[in-house]
Amino acid sequence: MGNTFKTAFLLTALTLLLLFIGRAFGGQNGMIIALGIAVVTNFIAYFFSDKIALATYRAQSVTREQLPRVYSVVERLTQKSGLPMPKIYVIPSDSPNAFATGRNPNHASVAVTQGILNLLSDEELEGVLAHELGHVGNRDILISSIAATIAGAITMLASMMRWGMIFGGMGGRDDRDRGGGLSALFMLIVAPIAATLIQLAVSRSREYQADATGAHTTGNPYALASALQKLDAYSRRVPMMGTPSTAHLFIVAPLLGVNFGSLFSTHPPIAKRIERLTGRPAEFSQ
């Protein structure tokens, strides 16, 4: 029920935000246009957010013949946990990472990077895949995918408004100054709004829950702890430049640069996750 409420909250928040912007820049007509945009965006966010997330990272669908190593592990884990078999994707990146997305367990996808396949042992990979299936079983994936789409839409909207102001397309002659001020103010607050929406919807506790679910499914918390340690170390060496709006999807946060790193911090520290899994402090500092 919690995730259903959060989904409704996010979609409502987006609609209200768009109506507010439409009203500020176009009066009554602006509100009508904004409402139309909100309806379309909500529809896309609900039904296509998983495809958008996969397309963002150029994820390629793979068959059992192409990736038997992953298929055999996922099949074993889904039978254990009673989940349907998700679609499997590979992201062409050397940075080691993975994420799950989809509307529900019947429409789930699990994506792994080429880097994670090269880096982890079979046991560690099983731990990571069990973590991702934990997100599917805990029904985190819809809210995560919608949050990514909505944050992306807000950021894109802000960018459009900024360019509109630069080329003088926003507001009438009398409203130009007022519109310019509003646009500048909106640009200042848009990133924190997008970040806050994500953090309201995607609490850090879901990573702990997925870790615990994955460890319970495999019966081997140490394999996942070892995988997390490797992923943290190697993803720093071979960074994956993720978009801030999708960073929360991954098992370990992609590097976002100094501007947005702390603002979009949706993952608990790796050291704490390892400590929870193994019951003792991690052997490295973060």
C-alpha positions in Angstrom: 0.0 0.0 0.0 2.9 2.4 0.8 4.3 2.3 -2.8 0.8 2.7 -4.3 0.3 5.8 -2.2 3.8 7.1 -3.2 3.0 6.5 -6.9 -0.2 8.5 -6.6 1.6 11.2 -4.7 4.3 11.5 -7.3 1.9 11.7 -10.3 -0.3 14.2 -8.4 2.7 16.3 -7.5 3.8 16.4 -11.1 0.3 17.5 -12.3 0.1 20.3 -9.7 3.6 21.5 -10.5 2.8 21.6 -14.2 -0.4 23.5 -13.6 1.4 26.0 -11.4 4.0 26.6 -14.2 1.3 26.8 -16.8 -0.7 29.4 -14.8 2.5 31.5 -14.1 3.5 31.7 -17.7 0.3 31.4 -19.7 -2.6 32.2 -17.4 -5.8 30.2 -18.1 -4.6 28.9 -21.5 -1.3 27.9 -20.0 -3.1 25.9 -17.3 -5.1 24.0 -20.0 -1.9 23.2 -22.0 -0.1 22.2 -18.8 -3.0 19.8 -17.9 -2.7 18.2 -21.3 1.0 17.8 -20.8 0.5 16.3 -17.3 -2.0 13.7 -18.5 0.4 12.6 -21.3 3.4 12.6 -18.9 1.6 10.6 -16.2 0.5 8.0 -18.8 4.1 7.7 -20.2 5.6 7.6 -16.6 3.2 4.8 -15.6 3.4 2.6 -18.7 6.8 3.4 -20.3 9.1 4.5 -17.4 10.9 1.2 -17.5 11.6 1.4 -21.3 12.8 5.0 -20.9 15.3 3.9 -18.1 16.6 1.1 -20.3 16.9 3.3 -23.3 18.7 6.0 -21.3 21.6 3.5 -20.8 21.3 1.8 -24.2 20.5 -1.5 -22.6 20.2 -4.4 -25.1 17.8 -7.3 -24.6 19.7 -10.6 -24.5 18.6 -14.2 -24.9 19.4 -17.3 -22.9 21.8 -18.4 -25.6 23.7 -15.0 -25.5 24.0 -14.9 -21.7 23.4 -18.3 -20.1 25.4 -17.4 -17.0 22.9 -14.7 -16.0 19.8 -16.6 -17.2 20.6 -19.7 -15.2 21.1 -17.7 -11.9 17.9 -15.7 -12.4 15.9 -18.7 -13.2 17.1 -20.5 -10.1 16.4 -17.4 -7.9 12.9 -16.7 -9.4 11.9 -20.4 -8.7 13.1 -20.0 -5.1 11.3 -16.7 -4.5 8.2 -17.5 -6.6 8.6 -14.6 -9.0 8.0 -14.6 -12.8 11.1 -14.6 -15.0 12.1 -11.0 -15.8 13.5 -9.8 -19.1 17.3 -9.6 -19.1 19.3 -6.7 -20.5 23.0 -5.8 -20.8 24.2 -2.2 -20.7 27.3 -1.6 -22.9 29.4 0.0 -20.1 32.7 -1.1 -18.4 31.5 0.4 -15.1 30.1 -2.4 -12.9 26.5 -1.9 -12.0 22.9 -3.3 -12.3 19.3 -2.2 -11.8 15.7 -3.6 -12.0 12.8 -1.8 -13.5 9.1 -2.4 -14.5 5.5 -1.8 -13.5 5.2 -5.0 -11.5 6.7 -8.5 -11.1 4.9 -9.6 -14.4 6.5 -6.7 -16.3 10.0 -6.6 -14.8 13.4 -6.2 -16.4 16.8 -6.7 -14.9 19.8 -4.9 -16.5 23.5 -5.6 -15.8 26.5 -3.8 -17.3 29.2 -5.6 -19.2 31.6 -4.4 -16.4 29.8 -6.3 -13.7 29.8 -9.5 -15.7 33.6 -9.2 -16.1 34.2 -8.3 -12.4 32.2 -10.5 -10.2 32.5 -14.2 -9.4 29.4 -16.4 -9.9 28.5 -16.3 -6.2 28.9 -12.5 -6.1 26.8 -12.1 -9.3 24.1 -14.3 -7.8 24.0 -11.9 -4.7 23.6 -8.9 -7.0 20.9 -10.5 -9.0 19.1 -11.6 -5.9 19.2 -8.0 -4.6 17.6 -6.8 -7.9 14.9 -9.5 -7.7 14.4 -8.3 -4.1 13.4 -4.9 -5.5 11.0 -6.7 -7.8 9.5 -8.8 -5.0 9.3 -5.8 -2.7 7.5 -3.9 -5.5 10.0 -1.0 -5.4 10.5 -1.0 -9.2 7.4 0.9 -10.3 7.9 3.8 -7.9 11.7 3.9 -8.7 11.0 4.0 -12.5 8.2 6.7 -12.2 10.4 8.8 -10.0 13.2 8.7 -12.6 10.8 9.7 -15.4 9.2 12.5 -13.5 12.5 13.9 -12.3 13.7 13.8 -15.9 10.5 15.6 -17.1 10.9 18.4 -14.5 14.5 18.9 -15.4 13.7 18.9 -19.1 10.9 21.4 -18.6 13.2 23.7 -16.7 15.7 23.6 -19.5 12.9 24.3 -22.1 11.8 27.3 -20.0 15.3 28.6 -19.8 15.8 28.5 -23.5 12.3 30.0 -24.0 13.4 33.0 -21.9 16.7 33.3 -23.8 14.9 33.6 -27.1 12.1 35.8 -25.7 9.4 33.2 -26.3 7.8 33.3 -22.8 5.3 35.8 -21.7 3.9 39.0 -23.4 5.6 42.3 -23.5 4.2 43.4 -20.2 5.0 40.0 -18.6 8.5 39.7 -19.9 10.2 40.9 -16.7 7.9 39.0 -14.4 8.3 35.9 -16.5 12.0 36.2 -16.6 12.1 36.5 -12.8 9.9 33.4 -12.4 12.0 31.4 -14.9 15.2 32.3 -13.1 13.6 31.4 -9.7 12.3 28.1 -11.2 15.8 27.2 -12.5 17.2 27.8 -9.0 14.7 25.5 -7.3 14.1 22.9 -10.1 17.0 20.5 -9.2 16.2 20.5 -5.5 12.5 19.8 -6.3 13.4 16.9 -8.6 15.8 15.5 -5.9 13.2 15.9 -3.1 10.6 14.1 -5.2 12.9 11.2 -5.7 14.0 11.1 -2.1 10.4 11.3 -0.8 9.5 8.4 -3.1 12.7 6.3 -3.0 13.8 6.0 0.6 17.3 4.7 1.4 15.7 1.9 3.4 14.6 0.1 0.2 18.3 -0.7 -0.5 18.7 -2.2 2.9 15.5 -4.2 2.3 16.6 -5.5 -1.1 20.0 -6.4 0.4 18.3 -8.4 3.2 15.8 -10.0 0.7 18.7 -11.0 -1.7 20.8 -12.4 1.2 17.8 -14.4 2.5 17.1 -15.8 -1.0 20.7 -17.0 -1.6 21.4 -17.8 2.0 24.8 -16.2 1.4 25.0 -12.6 2.7 28.8 -12.6 2.4 28.7 -13.0 -1.4 26.6 -9.9 -1.7 28.8 -8.0 0.8 31.8 -8.9 -1.3 30.1 -7.8 -4.5 29.2 -4.5 -3.0 32.7 -3.9 -1.9 34.1 -4.6 -5.4 31.3 -2.6 -7.1 32.1 0.4 -4.9 35.8 0.3 -5.6 35.6 -0.4 -9.3 32.8 2.0 -10.1 35.0 4.8 -8.7 37.9 3.7 -11.0 35.6 3.2 -14.0 32.8 5.8 -13.5 29.5 5.4 -15.2 28.1 8.9 -15.9 24.5 8.3 -15.0 21.8 11.0 -15.1 20.8 12.4 -11.6 17.2 11.4 -12.3 18.0 7.7 -12.7 20.9 7.3 -10.3 18.7 5.8 -7.6 17.8 2.8 -9.8 21.3 1.2 -9.6 22.6 -1.2 -6.9 25.5 1.3 -6.3 25.2 5.0 -7.1 26.8 6.0 -10.4 29.1 9.0 -10.2 27.2 12.2 -10.9 29.9 14.9 -10.4 30.2 17.3 -7.6 27.2 19.4 -8.4 24.5 16.8 -7.9 26.3 14.0 -6.0 25.0 14.8 -2.5 21.7 16.4 -3.6 20.7 13.1 -5.3 22.2 10.8 -2.7 19.6 8.1 -2.6 21.8 5.2 -1.5 23.0 4.5 2.0 26.8 4.2 2.4 28.2 0.9 1.1 30.1 0.4 4.4 26.8 0.4 6.3 25.2 -1.9 3.9 28.0 -4.4 4.3 27.9 -4.1 8.1 24.2 -4.9 8.0 24.7 -7.9 5.8 27.7 -9.4 7.7 27.0 -8.2 11.2 30.4 -6.7 11.5 32.1 -3.4 10.4 33.2 -3.3 6.7 37.0 -3.7 6.2 37.3 -0.4 4.3 36.4 3.2 4.9 34.1 5.1 2.6 
